Amino acid sequence: MNKAQARARRIHKTRQRIAVLQAARLCVHRTPRHIYAQVIDPSGGRVLASASTLEAEVRKQMKTGGNVAAAGAIGKRIAEKAKAAGVTRVAFDRSGFKYHGRVKALADAARENGLEF
């Protein structure tokens, strides 16, 4: 099993568990340059809120989108947008990434700003 196959297995296992919960999910994706977050409704068919380091307002504040500070800003932003959409409780979907560094910073910032998971 190579690295991509192992990550795909982790993604599948996590999303199966979240589907049983029937909760909105906070889905995180990261690349070396940027980080993205979406709150997806329980059916999986609609994005309720989204935030990324590609947004113009975030780009003005951050020098780069690929660091822990940028991830924290996105965590705060997604929590605010989710609350505005009426979502306070989510399941955290880290998309197979380790809960460390930028993924952890985004999760901690979202929790501090009102999201429960």
N, C-alpha and C positions, 0 to 999 in steps of 0.2 A: 504494500500500500504506500503510495507516494504522498507527498504533502497535500496536494490538492484533493486527493481522494479522502484523506483523513479529515480534512476540513469539511468536505461535502457530507461525510457521515455525521459529524458533529452538528452541522446545520439541520440535517434531516431529523435527527433525534430530538433536538431542542424544539423544533417547530411542531413535531408530533405531540410533545408534552404540552406546549402552549395551546394547541388546538383543543385539547381535552378541557383546559381551563375556561374556554370561551371568554377570554379577556382581550381587550385591545392590546396590541403589542408594540413596544418601542424597539424598532429594528435599527441597528447600527451597522454602517459599512465604513470601512476606512481604506484609504490608499496612502501611499507615502506623502502625497501633497495635501490631501483634503480629508475631511470626515463628514459623514452624512448621517442624519437621523430622521426617521419617519415614525409617526404613530398611525398604525393601521387598524381598522375596525376588526371585530372578532371574526367576521365572515371572510376577511382577507381580500375583499373586493374594492375597498375604498381607503384612500389616504386621508386621514383626518387633519394631520398637521405635519409639516416637514421643516427642517432647518439644515443648512450646510455652510461650510466655509466659502462656498462660491457666491453666496448672497452679497449684494453690494454693500449693505450696512455692516456686515461682519468684516468684509475685506478692507473697509476703511479703518477699522479698529485694529486689525491684526496685520503683522508684517508677513507671517506665513501661516498657512492653514494646517500644517502637518506637525503641530506640537501639542503638548498637554494644555497649555493656556488656551489655545483655539478650541480644543475639545471641551474644556470647561465652559467656554462661552456658548458653544452649541448646545451643551446640556441645559444651560440656563434658558436659552432661547426656545428650545423644544418644549421645556416645561411650561413656559409662559403661553406658547401657542396651543399646547394641549389643553391647558386650563381654560383658555378662551373658547376652545371647541367643546368644552364640557366634559373632558376626560381627566380624571384624577388618579385612577388606578389602572396600571398597565402591567404586562408581563415583559420582562427584559429579554430581548433577542439579540445576542451579541454576534450573530451570523458566523459562528465557528471561530471567532477570534478569541484569544486568551483574555481573561478578565484582568488586565494589567495595563498600565500606562495610559494611553489615550482613551481606551474603552472604559477603564475604571474612572478616569477623570470626568468623562461625559456622564456616566451613571451617578456619580457622587453629586455633581452639579444639578442634575435633574431632580434627585432626591431632596437636596437642600432647598430647591425652589418649588416644592409642592407635589411632585409626582410620587406615587406610592407604588413600590414593587419590591 
